[in-house]
Amino acid sequence: MNNITAKAQSIVRAAPEEVFNAFVDAEKMSKFWFTRRDNGLEEGETIFWYIGQKEDAYAIEVSVKKLVEPHLIQIEWRSGEHFTKVLWRIRETDDGGTNLTIEESGFNGSEGEIVANALDSTGGFNQVIIALKALLEHEAIINVVTDHA
């Protein structure tokens, strides 16, 4: 069984509710990560997140498994023909900020493919956290998805 997990973690100088809502609210998340065209995450629904703004942008299928405001978001998203699990843990720090952890598990393929995908996801989630910090802490919008090379 594959137990390799991608993980990124950082402190975000914003309240847990703000961090949670930044991922749940489609308009807010579109400012720092994937473009969204839904009305916000709802437990049990399947939606699509897009790479870019164009009408024909590449779509990622997302199944929302669990929402516990403001502490947890759990989804499954399609990676090729396979779904992986992504989990956000949102914990308040002593000074009212947020300790944010994003983890992805359930990678498949050869050992080399699994490691490569986990490393890519780890790097991607770190970029997402940086973009989130820029938005919530400094009101700056940086586009890490479109600019990812």
SULSULSUL-V424688 format. One record per backbone hydrogen bond with DSSP energy under -0.5 kcal/mol. CO is the residue of the C=O (numbers start at 1). NH is the residue of the N-H. E is the energy in kcal/mol with one decimal. If there is no record, write none. Layout:
co | nh | e
CO | NH | E
CO | NH | E
This chain:
co | nh | e
1 | 3 | -0.5
4 | 107 | -0.5
6 | 104 | -2.2
8 | 102 | -2.8
10 | 100 | -2.9
12 | 14 | -2.4
12 | 98 | -2.5
15 | 18 | -0.7
15 | 19 | -1.9
16 | 20 | -2.9
17 | 21 | -2.6
18 | 22 | -1.7
19 | 23 | -1.1
20 | 23 | -0.9
20 | 24 | -1.9
21 | 25 | -2.8
24 | 41 | -1.8
25 | 29 | -2.6
26 | 30 | -2.0
28 | 31 | -1.5
29 | 32 | -1.6
29 | 33 | -2.4
35 | 50 | -2.9
42 | 45 | -1.9
45 | 64 | -2.8
47 | 62 | -3.0
48 | 37 | -0.6
49 | 60 | -3.2
50 | 35 | -2.5
50 | 52 | -1.0
51 | 58 | -0.6
54 | 57 | -1.8
58 | 51 | -2.2
59 | 61 | -0.5
60 | 49 | -2.3
61 | 78 | -2.0
62 | 47 | -2.8
62 | 64 | -0.6
63 | 65 | -0.7
63 | 76 | -2.1
64 | 44 | -2.8
66 | 74 | -2.7
68 | 71 | -2.1
68 | 72 | -2.3
71 | 90 | -2.6
72 | 68 | -2.7
73 | 88 | -2.9
74 | 65 | -2.2
74 | 66 | -2.0
75 | 86 | -2.5
76 | 63 | -3.3
77 | 84 | -2.6
78 | 80 | -0.5
79 | 82 | -1.5
82 | 79 | -4.6
84 | 77 | -2.2
85 | 105 | -2.3
86 | 75 | -2.6
87 | 89 | -0.5
87 | 103 | -2.5
88 | 73 | -1.6
88 | 90 | -0.5
89 | 91 | -0.5
89 | 101 | -2.4
91 | 99 | -3.6
93 | 96 | -1.8
97 | 93 | -1.9
98 | 12 | -3.1
98 | 100 | -0.8
99 | 91 | -2.3
100 | 10 | -2.1
101 | 89 | -3.0
102 | 8 | -2.2
103 | 87 | -2.9
104 | 6 | -2.6
105 | 85 | -2.7
110 | 114 | -2.8
111 | 115 | -2.3
112 | 116 | -2.5
113 | 117 | -2.7
114 | 118 | -2.5
115 | 119 | -2.6
116 | 120 | -2.4
117 | 121 | -2.5
118 | 122 | -2.4
119 | 123 | -2.3
120 | 124 | -2.5
121 | 125 | -3.1
122 | 126 | -1.9
123 | 127 | -2.0
124 | 128 | -2.2
125 | 129 | -2.4
126 | 130 | -2.1
127 | 131 | -2.6
128 | 132 | -2.7
129 | 133 | -2.8
130 | 134 | -2.4
131 | 135 | -2.0
132 | 136 | -3.0
133 | 137 | -2.7
133 | 138 | -0.6
134 | 138 | -1.4
134 | 140 | -2.4
135 | 139 | -1.4
140 | 142 | -0.6
142 | 144 | -1.1
143 | 147 | -1.3
145 | 148 | -0.9
